[in-house]
Amino acid sequence: MEASSSFLITLGTAALLVSWVLLLIVSWKEEFTWGMCSLLLPPVGYGYAFFRLDKASSVIAFAAAGWIMIWLGW
């Protein structure tokens, strides 16, 4: 694996981690139940973010950027 490839994968993974933390913050501010669902079941939390784009658009943007960087690094 080349250095640029592993850098992109690492950066993409970090972006996904940041998006998950942002998702936890946004969902916990909205409702305790969604915060717990986002903590225990992240895919369900991202589903919540898609339905609440007015509050969670930055979460989706970070997650999309992370997946794009991982895909480019692969």
PyMOL Python script that loads the backbone (N, CA, C, O; Angstrom):
from pymol import cmd

cmd.read_pdbstr("""\
ATOM      1  N   MET A   1       0.844  -1.170   0.000  1.00  0.00           N
ATOM      2  CA  MET A   1       0.000   0.000   0.000  1.00  0.00           C
ATOM      3  C   MET A   1       0.891   1.235   0.000  1.00  0.00           C
ATOM      4  O   MET A   1       1.850   1.326   0.767  1.00  0.00           O
ATOM      5  N   GLU A   2       0.566   2.164  -0.853  1.00  0.00           N
ATOM      6  CA  GLU A   2       1.348   3.385  -0.954  1.00  0.00           C
ATOM      7  C   GLU A   2       1.039   4.331   0.201  1.00  0.00           C
ATOM      8  O   GLU A   2       0.032   4.180   0.893  1.00  0.00           O
ATOM      9  N   ALA A   3       1.915   5.301   0.396  1.00  0.00           N
ATOM     10  CA  ALA A   3       1.745   6.251   1.498  1.00  0.00           C
ATOM     11  C   ALA A   3       0.519   7.126   1.299  1.00  0.00           C
ATOM     12  O   ALA A   3      -0.199   7.405   2.260  1.00  0.00           O
ATOM     13  N   SER A   4       0.266   7.561   0.079  1.00  0.00           N
ATOM     14  CA  SER A   4      -0.901   8.420  -0.161  1.00  0.00           C
ATOM     15  C   SER A   4      -2.196   7.654   0.047  1.00  0.00           C
ATOM     16  O   SER A   4      -3.184   8.210   0.526  1.00  0.00           O
ATOM     17  N   SER A   5      -2.189   6.396  -0.307  1.00  0.00           N
ATOM     18  CA  SER A   5      -3.376   5.562  -0.119  1.00  0.00           C
ATOM     19  C   SER A   5      -3.689   5.368   1.360  1.00  0.00           C
ATOM     20  O   SER A   5      -4.835   5.524   1.781  1.00  0.00           O
ATOM     21  N   SER A   6      -2.686   5.034   2.136  1.00  0.00           N
ATOM     22  CA  SER A   6      -2.934   4.840   3.561  1.00  0.00           C
ATOM     23  C   SER A   6      -3.251   6.166   4.263  1.00  0.00           C
ATOM     24  O   SER A   6      -3.984   6.174   5.252  1.00  0.00           O
ATOM     25  N   PHE A   7      -2.710   7.282   3.768  1.00  0.00           N
ATOM     26  CA  PHE A   7      -3.052   8.591   4.320  1.00  0.00           C
ATOM     27  C   PHE A   7      -4.523   8.914   4.077  1.00  0.00           C
ATOM     28  O   PHE A   7      -5.210   9.395   4.979  1.00  0.00           O
ATOM     29  N   LEU A   8      -5.012   8.650   2.858  1.00  0.00           N
ATOM     30  CA  LEU A   8      -6.413   8.907   2.550  1.00  0.00           C
ATOM     31  C   LEU A   8      -7.345   8.016   3.373  1.00  0.00           C
ATOM     32  O   LEU A   8      -8.388   8.470   3.843  1.00  0.00           O
ATOM     33  N   ILE A   9      -6.972   6.769   3.542  1.00  0.00           N
ATOM     34  CA  ILE A   9      -7.805   5.867   4.334  1.00  0.00           C
ATOM     35  C   ILE A   9      -7.828   6.303   5.802  1.00  0.00           C
ATOM     36  O   ILE A   9      -8.878   6.264   6.444  1.00  0.00           O
ATOM     37  N   THR A  10      -6.687   6.713   6.327  1.00  0.00           N
ATOM     38  CA  THR A  10      -6.622   7.182   7.712  1.00  0.00           C
ATOM     39  C   THR A  10      -7.417   8.467   7.890  1.00  0.00           C
ATOM     40  O   THR A  10      -8.145   8.618   8.872  1.00  0.00           O
ATOM     41  N   LEU A  11      -7.284   9.385   6.955  1.00  0.00           N
ATOM     42  CA  LEU A  11      -8.018  10.640   7.020  1.00  0.00           C
ATOM     43  C   LEU A  11      -9.525  10.399   6.879  1.00  0.00           C
ATOM     44  O   LEU A  11     -10.320  11.049   7.559  1.00  0.00           O
ATOM     45  N   GLY A  12      -9.916   9.486   6.015  1.00  0.00           N
ATOM     46  CA  GLY A  12     -11.320   9.147   5.856  1.00  0.00           C
ATOM     47  C   GLY A  12     -11.907   8.514   7.101  1.00  0.00           C
ATOM     48  O   GLY A  12     -13.041   8.806   7.480  1.00  0.00           O
ATOM     49  N   THR A  13     -11.138   7.651   7.736  1.00  0.00           N
ATOM     50  CA  THR A  13     -11.588   7.034   8.986  1.00  0.00           C
ATOM     51  C   THR A  13     -11.733   8.075  10.084  1.00  0.00           C
ATOM     52  O   THR A  13     -12.671   8.017  10.879  1.00  0.00           O
ATOM     53  N   ALA A  14     -10.806   9.028  10.130  1.00  0.00           N
ATOM     54  CA  ALA A  14     -10.907  10.105  11.117  1.00  0.00           C
ATOM     55  C   ALA A  14     -12.136  10.973  10.850  1.00  0.00           C
ATOM     56  O   ALA A  14     -12.800  11.408  11.790  1.00  0.00           O
ATOM     57  N   ALA A  15     -12.443  11.226   9.581  1.00  0.00           N
ATOM     58  CA  ALA A  15     -13.634  12.014   9.245  1.00  0.00           C
ATOM     59  C   ALA A  15     -14.901  11.270   9.650  1.00  0.00           C
ATOM     60  O   ALA A  15     -15.856  11.889  10.120  1.00  0.00           O
ATOM     61  N   LEU A  16     -14.923   9.952   9.473  1.00  0.00           N
ATOM     62  CA  LEU A  16     -16.085   9.166   9.905  1.00  0.00           C
ATOM     63  C   LEU A  16     -16.234   9.205  11.423  1.00  0.00           C
ATOM     64  O   LEU A  16     -17.353   9.264  11.933  1.00  0.00           O
ATOM     65  N   LEU A  17     -15.128   9.172  12.141  1.00  0.00           N
ATOM     66  CA  LEU A  17     -15.180   9.251  13.600  1.00  0.00           C
ATOM     67  C   LEU A  17     -15.703  10.620  14.053  1.00  0.00           C
ATOM     68  O   LEU A  17     -16.512  10.703  14.977  1.00  0.00           O
ATOM     69  N   VAL A  18     -15.238  11.685  13.403  1.00  0.00           N
ATOM     70  CA  VAL A  18     -15.713  13.029  13.729  1.00  0.00           C
ATOM     71  C   VAL A  18     -17.201  13.156  13.421  1.00  0.00           C
ATOM     72  O   VAL A  18     -17.946  13.767  14.187  1.00  0.00           O
ATOM     73  N   SER A  19     -17.632  12.580  12.306  1.00  0.00           N
ATOM     74  CA  SER A  19     -19.057  12.666  11.963  1.00  0.00           C
ATOM     75  C   SER A  19     -19.909  11.908  12.974  1.00  0.00           C
ATOM     76  O   SER A  19     -21.021  12.334  13.284  1.00  0.00           O
ATOM     77  N   TRP A  20     -19.404  10.796  13.489  1.00  0.00           N
ATOM     78  CA  TRP A  20     -20.157  10.042  14.487  1.00  0.00           C
ATOM     79  C   TRP A  20     -20.273  10.830  15.794  1.00  0.00           C
ATOM     80  O   TRP A  20     -21.330  10.834  16.424  1.00  0.00           O
ATOM     81  N   VAL A  21     -19.195  11.494  16.199  1.00  0.00           N
ATOM     82  CA  VAL A  21     -19.238  12.323  17.409  1.00  0.00           C
ATOM     83  C   VAL A  21     -20.208  13.488  17.217  1.00  0.00           C
ATOM     84  O   VAL A  21     -20.977  13.807  18.123  1.00  0.00           O
ATOM     85  N   LEU A  22     -20.178  14.124  16.044  1.00  0.00           N
ATOM     86  CA  LEU A  22     -21.130  15.191  15.756  1.00  0.00           C
ATOM     87  C   LEU A  22     -22.565  14.665  15.756  1.00  0.00           C
ATOM     88  O   LEU A  22     -23.484  15.343  16.216  1.00  0.00           O
ATOM     89  N   LEU A  23     -22.745  13.464  15.241  1.00  0.00           N
ATOM     90  CA  LEU A  23     -24.068  12.849  15.242  1.00  0.00           C
ATOM     91  C   LEU A  23     -24.562  12.617  16.666  1.00  0.00           C
ATOM     92  O   LEU A  23     -25.735  12.842  16.961  1.00  0.00           O
ATOM     93  N   LEU A  24     -23.681  12.173  17.539  1.00  0.00           N
ATOM     94  CA  LEU A  24     -24.056  11.983  18.939  1.00  0.00           C
ATOM     95  C   LEU A  24     -24.484  13.299  19.581  1.00  0.00           C
ATOM     96  O   LEU A  24     -25.475  13.344  20.311  1.00  0.00           O
ATOM     97  N   ILE A  25     -23.744  14.359  19.313  1.00  0.00           N
ATOM     98  CA  ILE A  25     -24.072  15.667  19.892  1.00  0.00           C
ATOM     99  C   ILE A  25     -25.414  16.165  19.388  1.00  0.00           C
ATOM    100  O   ILE A  25     -26.254  16.612  20.169  1.00  0.00           O
ATOM    101  N   VAL A  26     -25.614  16.085  18.065  1.00  0.00           N
ATOM    102  CA  VAL A  26     -26.861  16.582  17.482  1.00  0.00           C
ATOM    103  C   VAL A  26     -28.053  15.765  17.946  1.00  0.00           C
ATOM    104  O   VAL A  26     -29.092  16.325  18.297  1.00  0.00           O
ATOM    105  N   SER A  27     -27.914  14.448  17.951  1.00  0.00           N
ATOM    106  CA  SER A  27     -29.057  13.607  18.318  1.00  0.00           C
ATOM    107  C   SER A  27     -29.371  13.693  19.805  1.00  0.00           C
ATOM    108  O   SER A  27     -30.537  13.605  20.191  1.00  0.00           O
ATOM    109  N   TRP A  28     -28.350  13.866  20.652  1.00  0.00           N
ATOM    110  CA  TRP A  28     -28.620  13.985  22.077  1.00  0.00           C
ATOM    111  C   TRP A  28     -29.293  15.320  22.405  1.00  0.00           C
ATOM    112  O   TRP A  28     -30.098  15.397  23.333  1.00  0.00           O
ATOM    113  N   LYS A  29     -28.966  16.367  21.650  1.00  0.00           N
ATOM    114  CA  LYS A  29     -29.645  17.644  21.861  1.00  0.00           C
ATOM    115  C   LYS A  29     -31.114  17.554  21.470  1.00  0.00           C
ATOM    116  O   LYS A  29     -31.961  18.212  22.074  1.00  0.00           O
ATOM    117  N   GLU A  30     -31.417  16.744  20.462  1.00  0.00           N
ATOM    118  CA  GLU A  30     -32.792  16.596  19.987  1.00  0.00           C
ATOM    119  C   GLU A  30     -33.627  15.779  20.970  1.00  0.00           C
ATOM    120  O   GLU A  30     -34.691  16.218  21.406  1.00  0.00           O
ATOM    121  N   GLU A  31     -33.136  14.587  21.313  1.00  0.00           N
ATOM    122  CA  GLU A  31     -33.881  13.717  22.213  1.00  0.00           C
ATOM    123  C   GLU A  31     -32.944  12.644  22.760  1.00  0.00           C
ATOM    124  O   GLU A  31     -32.053  12.162  22.060  1.00  0.00           O
ATOM    125  N   PHE A  32     -33.159  12.284  24.008  1.00  0.00           N
ATOM    126  CA  PHE A  32     -32.312  11.299  24.676  1.00  0.00           C
ATOM    127  C   PHE A  32     -32.355   9.947  23.974  1.00  0.00           C
ATOM    128  O   PHE A  32     -31.331   9.275  23.853  1.00  0.00           O
ATOM    129  N   THR A  33     -33.533   9.547  23.514  1.00  0.00           N
ATOM    130  CA  THR A  33     -33.688   8.247  22.871  1.00  0.00           C
ATOM    131  C   THR A  33     -32.869   8.162  21.589  1.00  0.00           C
ATOM    132  O   THR A  33     -32.214   7.151  21.335  1.00  0.00           O
ATOM    133  N   TRP A  34     -32.901   9.214  20.783  1.00  0.00           N
ATOM    134  CA  TRP A  34     -32.108   9.209  19.564  1.00  0.00           C
ATOM    135  C   TRP A  34     -30.615   9.229  19.875  1.00  0.00           C
ATOM    136  O   TRP A  34     -29.820   8.655  19.130  1.00  0.00           O
ATOM    137  N   GLY A  35     -30.232   9.873  20.951  1.00  0.00           N
ATOM    138  CA  GLY A  35     -28.833   9.864  21.356  1.00  0.00           C
ATOM    139  C   GLY A  35     -28.360   8.471  21.729  1.00  0.00           C
ATOM    140  O   GLY A  35     -27.257   8.065  21.364  1.00  0.00           O
ATOM    141  N   MET A  36     -29.195   7.739  22.456  1.00  0.00           N
ATOM    142  CA  MET A  36     -28.831   6.364  22.815  1.00  0.00           C
ATOM    143  C   MET A  36     -28.804   5.458  21.590  1.00  0.00           C
ATOM    144  O   MET A  36     -27.921   4.610  21.463  1.00  0.00           O
ATOM    145  N   CYS A  37     -29.767   5.633  20.689  1.00  0.00           N
ATOM    146  CA  CYS A  37     -29.774   4.837  19.453  1.00  0.00           C
ATOM    147  C   CYS A  37     -28.532   5.134  18.616  1.00  0.00           C
ATOM    148  O   CYS A  37     -27.945   4.222  18.034  1.00  0.00           O
ATOM    149  N   SER A  38     -28.135   6.389  18.554  1.00  0.00           N
ATOM    150  CA  SER A  38     -26.945   6.760  17.787  1.00  0.00           C
ATOM    151  C   SER A  38     -25.678   6.212  18.420  1.00  0.00           C
ATOM    152  O   SER A  38     -24.722   5.878  17.721  1.00  0.00           O
ATOM    153  N   LEU A  39     -25.671   6.119  19.736  1.00  0.00           N
ATOM    154  CA  LEU A  39     -24.499   5.586  20.431  1.00  0.00           C
ATOM    155  C   LEU A  39     -24.386   4.083  20.245  1.00  0.00           C
ATOM    156  O   LEU A  39     -23.301   3.566  19.979  1.00  0.00           O
ATOM    157  N   LEU A  40     -25.495   3.386  20.383  1.00  0.00           N
ATOM    158  CA  LEU A  40     -25.468   1.921  20.343  1.00  0.00           C
ATOM    159  C   LEU A  40     -25.602   1.346  18.933  1.00  0.00           C
ATOM    160  O   LEU A  40     -25.057   0.281  18.644  1.00  0.00           O
ATOM    161  N   LEU A  41     -26.321   2.045  18.058  1.00  0.00           N
ATOM    162  CA  LEU A  41     -26.551   1.578  16.688  1.00  0.00           C
ATOM    163  C   LEU A  41     -26.264   2.712  15.702  1.00  0.00           C
ATOM    164  O   LEU A  41     -27.197   3.378  15.252  1.00  0.00           O
ATOM    165  N   PRO A  42     -24.996   2.944  15.356  1.00  0.00           N
ATOM    166  CA  PRO A  42     -24.658   4.077  14.486  1.00  0.00           C
ATOM    167  C   PRO A  42     -25.402   4.104  13.144  1.00  0.00           C
ATOM    168  O   PRO A  42     -25.762   5.192  12.696  1.00  0.00           O
ATOM    169  N   PRO A  43     -25.654   2.961  12.474  1.00  0.00           N
ATOM    170  CA  PRO A  43     -26.414   3.066  11.213  1.00  0.00           C
ATOM    171  C   PRO A  43     -27.816   3.633  11.414  1.00  0.00           C
ATOM    172  O   PRO A  43     -28.310   4.362  10.553  1.00  0.00           O
ATOM    173  N   VAL A  44     -28.461   3.318  12.522  1.00  0.00           N
ATOM    174  CA  VAL A  44     -29.774   3.882  12.819  1.00  0.00           C
ATOM    175  C   VAL A  44     -29.643   5.388  13.059  1.00  0.00           C
ATOM    176  O   VAL A  44     -30.510   6.165  12.659  1.00  0.00           O
ATOM    177  N   GLY A  45     -28.571   5.783  13.702  1.00  0.00           N
ATOM    178  CA  GLY A  45     -28.326   7.199  13.942  1.00  0.00           C
ATOM    179  C   GLY A  45     -28.123   7.969  12.652  1.00  0.00           C
ATOM    180  O   GLY A  45     -28.599   9.097  12.523  1.00  0.00           O
ATOM    181  N   TYR A  46     -27.420   7.373  11.692  1.00  0.00           N
ATOM    182  CA  TYR A  46     -27.248   8.046  10.411  1.00  0.00           C
ATOM    183  C   TYR A  46     -28.560   8.093   9.639  1.00  0.00           C
ATOM    184  O   TYR A  46     -28.786   9.031   8.875  1.00  0.00           O
ATOM    185  N   GLY A  47     -29.420   7.115   9.820  1.00  0.00           N
ATOM    186  CA  GLY A  47     -30.757   7.173   9.247  1.00  0.00           C
ATOM    187  C   GLY A  47     -31.536   8.338   9.824  1.00  0.00           C
ATOM    188  O   GLY A  47     -32.243   9.042   9.102  1.00  0.00           O
ATOM    189  N   TYR A  48     -31.407   8.539  11.127  1.00  0.00           N
ATOM    190  CA  TYR A  48     -32.022   9.705  11.778  1.00  0.00           C
ATOM    191  C   TYR A  48     -31.486  10.994  11.175  1.00  0.00           C
ATOM    192  O   TYR A  48     -32.247  11.935  10.949  1.00  0.00           O
ATOM    193  N   ALA A  49     -30.183  11.047  10.912  1.00  0.00           N
ATOM    194  CA  ALA A  49     -29.574  12.257  10.356  1.00  0.00           C
ATOM    195  C   ALA A  49     -30.117  12.558   8.964  1.00  0.00           C
ATOM    196  O   ALA A  49     -30.281  13.725   8.609  1.00  0.00           O
ATOM    197  N   PHE A  50     -30.398  11.527   8.169  1.00  0.00           N
ATOM    198  CA  PHE A  50     -30.968  11.754   6.842  1.00  0.00           C
ATOM    199  C   PHE A  50     -32.367  12.350   6.932  1.00  0.00           C
ATOM    200  O   PHE A  50     -32.758  13.152   6.084  1.00  0.00           O
ATOM    201  N   PHE A  51     -33.119  11.961   7.953  1.00  0.00           N
ATOM    202  CA  PHE A  51     -34.465  12.503   8.106  1.00  0.00           C
ATOM    203  C   PHE A  51     -34.466  13.892   8.738  1.00  0.00           C
ATOM    204  O   PHE A  51     -35.440  14.630   8.594  1.00  0.00           O
ATOM    205  N   ARG A  52     -33.396  14.258   9.433  1.00  0.00           N
ATOM    206  CA  ARG A  52     -33.296  15.582  10.063  1.00  0.00           C
ATOM    207  C   ARG A  52     -32.158  16.389   9.441  1.00  0.00           C
ATOM    208  O   ARG A  52     -31.272  16.862  10.152  1.00  0.00           O
ATOM    209  N   LEU A  53     -32.179  16.545   8.132  1.00  0.00           N
ATOM    210  CA  LEU A  53     -31.115  17.269   7.429  1.00  0.00           C
ATOM    211  C   LEU A  53     -31.012  18.726   7.842  1.00  0.00           C
ATOM    212  O   LEU A  53     -29.949  19.330   7.695  1.00  0.00           O
ATOM    213  N   ASP A  54     -32.087  19.305   8.354  1.00  0.00           N
ATOM    214  CA  ASP A  54     -32.014  20.688   8.801  1.00  0.00           C
ATOM    215  C   ASP A  54     -31.063  20.851   9.978  1.00  0.00           C
ATOM    216  O   ASP A  54     -30.446  21.905  10.128  1.00  0.00           O
ATOM    217  N   LYS A  55     -30.935  19.829  10.812  1.00  0.00           N
ATOM    218  CA  LYS A  55     -30.050  19.910  11.974  1.00  0.00           C
ATOM    219  C   LYS A  55     -28.765  19.108  11.807  1.00  0.00           C
ATOM    220  O   LYS A  55     -27.772  19.395  12.475  1.00  0.00           O
ATOM    221  N   ALA A  56     -28.766  18.112  10.930  1.00  0.00           N
ATOM    222  CA  ALA A  56     -27.629  17.197  10.847  1.00  0.00           C
ATOM    223  C   ALA A  56     -26.962  17.193   9.476  1.00  0.00           C
ATOM    224  O   ALA A  56     -26.386  16.180   9.079  1.00  0.00           O
ATOM    225  N   SER A  57     -27.029  18.287   8.755  1.00  0.00           N
ATOM    226  CA  SER A  57     -26.414  18.305   7.422  1.00  0.00           C
ATOM    227  C   SER A  57     -24.882  18.227   7.498  1.00  0.00           C
ATOM    228  O   SER A  57     -24.250  17.637   6.621  1.00  0.00           O
ATOM    229  N   SER A  58     -24.287  18.814   8.533  1.00  0.00           N
ATOM    230  CA  SER A  58     -22.827  18.729   8.667  1.00  0.00           C
ATOM    231  C   SER A  58     -22.373  17.305   8.978  1.00  0.00           C
ATOM    232  O   SER A  58     -21.286  16.891   8.575  1.00  0.00           O
ATOM    233  N   VAL A  59     -23.200  16.569   9.685  1.00  0.00           N
ATOM    234  CA  VAL A  59     -22.877  15.168   9.989  1.00  0.00           C
ATOM    235  C   VAL A  59     -22.822  14.352   8.706  1.00  0.00           C
ATOM    236  O   VAL A  59     -21.890  13.576   8.497  1.00  0.00           O
ATOM    237  N   ILE A  60     -23.822  14.530   7.848  1.00  0.00           N
ATOM    238  CA  ILE A  60     -23.861  13.805   6.588  1.00  0.00           C
ATOM    239  C   ILE A  60     -22.705  14.229   5.683  1.00  0.00           C
ATOM    240  O   ILE A  60     -22.132  13.397   4.980  1.00  0.00           O
ATOM    241  N   ALA A  61     -22.359  15.520   5.696  1.00  0.00           N
ATOM    242  CA  ALA A  61     -21.241  16.004   4.877  1.00  0.00           C
ATOM    243  C   ALA A  61     -19.917  15.389   5.321  1.00  0.00           C
ATOM    244  O   ALA A  61     -19.120  14.971   4.481  1.00  0.00           O
ATOM    245  N   PHE A  62     -19.673  15.329   6.630  1.00  0.00           N
ATOM    246  CA  PHE A  62     -18.445  14.707   7.130  1.00  0.00           C
ATOM    247  C   PHE A  62     -18.407  13.224   6.802  1.00  0.00           C
ATOM    248  O   PHE A  62     -17.363  12.705   6.408  1.00  0.00           O
ATOM    249  N   ALA A  63     -19.520  12.543   6.957  1.00  0.00           N
ATOM    250  CA  ALA A  63     -19.565  11.112   6.662  1.00  0.00           C
ATOM    251  C   ALA A  63     -19.337  10.848   5.175  1.00  0.00           C
ATOM    252  O   ALA A  63     -18.613   9.921   4.811  1.00  0.00           O
ATOM    253  N   ALA A  64     -19.952  11.659   4.317  1.00  0.00           N
ATOM    254  CA  ALA A  64     -19.755  11.497   2.875  1.00  0.00           C
ATOM    255  C   ALA A  64     -18.300  11.760   2.490  1.00  0.00           C
ATOM    256  O   ALA A  64     -17.728  11.034   1.677  1.00  0.00           O
ATOM    257  N   ALA A  65     -17.708  12.794   3.074  1.00  0.00           N
ATOM    258  CA  ALA A  65     -16.299  13.095   2.793  1.00  0.00           C
ATOM    259  C   ALA A  65     -15.399  11.951   3.255  1.00  0.00           C
ATOM    260  O   ALA A  65     -14.435  11.600   2.574  1.00  0.00           O
ATOM    261  N   GLY A  66     -15.712  11.381   4.397  1.00  0.00           N
ATOM    262  CA  GLY A  66     -14.928  10.253   4.892  1.00  0.00           C
ATOM    263  C   GLY A  66     -15.016   9.043   3.989  1.00  0.00           C
ATOM    264  O   GLY A  66     -14.002   8.410   3.694  1.00  0.00           O
ATOM    265  N   TRP A  67     -16.222   8.714   3.545  1.00  0.00           N
ATOM    266  CA  TRP A  67     -16.382   7.561   2.648  1.00  0.00           C
ATOM    267  C   TRP A  67     -15.716   7.807   1.302  1.00  0.00           C
ATOM    268  O   TRP A  67     -15.161   6.880   0.712  1.00  0.00           O
ATOM    269  N   ILE A  68     -15.760   9.038   0.809  1.00  0.00           N
ATOM    270  CA  ILE A  68     -15.092   9.351  -0.460  1.00  0.00           C
ATOM    271  C   ILE A  68     -13.587   9.202  -0.323  1.00  0.00           C
ATOM    272  O   ILE A  68     -12.938   8.661  -1.218  1.00  0.00           O
ATOM    273  N   MET A  69     -13.018   9.674   0.787  1.00  0.00           N
ATOM    274  CA  MET A  69     -11.564   9.542   0.997  1.00  0.00           C
ATOM    275  C   MET A  69     -11.169   8.080   1.133  1.00  0.00           C
ATOM    276  O   MET A  69     -10.131   7.675   0.610  1.00  0.00           O
ATOM    277  N   ILE A  70     -11.968   7.288   1.818  1.00  0.00           N
ATOM    278  CA  ILE A  70     -11.665   5.854   1.940  1.00  0.00           C
ATOM    279  C   ILE A  70     -11.739   5.190   0.581  1.00  0.00           C
ATOM    280  O   ILE A  70     -10.891   4.360   0.249  1.00  0.00           O
ATOM    281  N   TRP A  71     -12.746   5.543  -0.214  1.00  0.00           N
ATOM    282  CA  TRP A  71     -12.899   4.953  -1.540  1.00  0.00           C
ATOM    283  C   TRP A  71     -11.727   5.346  -2.437  1.00  0.00           C
ATOM    284  O   TRP A  71     -11.217   4.515  -3.189  1.00  0.00           O
ATOM    285  N   LEU A  72     -11.297   6.608  -2.363  1.00  0.00           N
ATOM    286  CA  LEU A  72     -10.157   7.038  -3.187  1.00  0.00           C
ATOM    287  C   LEU A  72      -8.845   6.382  -2.749  1.00  0.00           C
ATOM    288  O   LEU A  72      -7.962   6.134  -3.571  1.00  0.00           O
ATOM    289  N   GLY A  73      -8.729   6.108  -1.470  1.00  0.00           N
ATOM    290  CA  GLY A  73      -7.524   5.468  -0.958  1.00  0.00           C
ATOM    291  C   GLY A  73      -7.456   3.985  -1.229  1.00  0.00           C
ATOM    292  O   GLY A  73      -6.377   3.394  -1.211  1.00  0.00           O
ATOM    293  N   TRP A  74      -8.578   3.393  -1.476  1.00  0.00           N
ATOM    294  CA  TRP A  74      -8.632   1.955  -1.703  1.00  0.00           C
ATOM    295  C   TRP A  74      -8.000   1.661  -3.039  1.00  0.00           C
ATOM    296  O   TRP A  74      -7.931   0.502  -3.447  1.00  0.00           O
TER     297      TRP A  74
END
""", "prot")
cmd.dss("prot")
cmd.show_as("cartoon", "prot")
cmd.util.cbc("prot")
cmd.orient("prot")
